[in-house]
């Protein structure tokens, strides 16, 4: 918690920490030193320092749409502002297999759900979206500028 606070209070605008996948698949997908509850706790701690928070989920690892939606709600419950959703692509034959390639329409539906139902400020969602999605970075910069201007005026 202290390390998270130290980083969040260092002057950055966006604290990014990727939850990577749904809760059920954490042990399969992530390093055993990381887990779902720990990631949510880190994001909540960072949000408590007043920064924007961002996370990312890889899709196509065997998760259900309902599990993705639950993960969205879990992330919003700890104050996450920005979410990226991208297709998992197997980097080498030694890595996990792709279980499913989602359609662009499925990504669009998840983006709409994330923004309109779950309540994220911004969701970048698409087969080629990565956690460092450039179009998203442009939107986030403008969002931060707009919020700062509103604070100065209000």
TAMOQUI-V722766 format. One record per backbone hydrogen bond with DSSP energy under -1.0 kcal/mol. CO is the residue of the C=O (numbers start at 1). NH is the residue of the N-H. E is the energy in kcal/mol with one decimal. If there is no record, write none. Layout:
BEGIN
co=(CO/CO)
nh=(NH/NH)
e=(E/E)
END
This chain:
BEGIN
co=(1/2/3/4/5/7/13/15/19/20/23/25/26/31/35/36/37/38/39/40/41/42/43/44/46/46/47/52/53/53/54/55/56/57/59/60/60/64/65/66/67/68/69/70/71/72/73/75/76/81/81/82/83/84/85/86/92/103/104/105/106/107/108/109/110/111/112/113/113/114/122/124/126/130/133/134/135/136/137/138/139/140/141/142/143/144/145/146/147/148/149/150)
nh=(5/6/7/8/9/10/52/54/21/58/26/29/30/34/39/40/41/42/43/44/45/46/47/48/49/51/50/15/81/82/17/84/20/86/88/99/100/68/69/70/71/72/73/74/75/76/77/80/79/121/122/55/124/57/126/59/95/107/108/109/110/111/112/113/114/115/116/117/118/120/83/85/129/133/137/138/139/140/141/142/143/144/145/146/147/148/149/150/151/152/153/154)
e=(-2.5/-2.6/-2.3/-2.9/-2.2/-1.7/-2.0/-2.2/-2.2/-3.3/-1.3/-2.5/-3.0/-2.3/-2.4/-2.4/-2.4/-2.3/-2.3/-2.4/-2.4/-2.5/-2.4/-2.0/-1.5/-1.0/-2.1/-3.1/-1.6/-2.0/-2.4/-1.9/-2.1/-1.9/-3.6/-3.0/-1.3/-2.0/-2.6/-2.3/-2.3/-2.3/-2.2/-2.5/-2.5/-2.5/-2.1/-2.3/-1.9/-2.2/-1.3/-2.0/-2.3/-2.4/-2.1/-3.1/-1.9/-1.9/-2.3/-2.6/-2.0/-2.2/-2.6/-2.4/-2.7/-2.3/-3.1/-2.0/-2.6/-2.6/-2.1/-2.9/-1.4/-1.8/-1.9/-2.0/-2.0/-2.8/-2.5/-2.0/-2.5/-2.7/-2.3/-2.5/-2.5/-2.4/-2.3/-2.1/-2.1/-2.0/-1.9/-2.4)
END
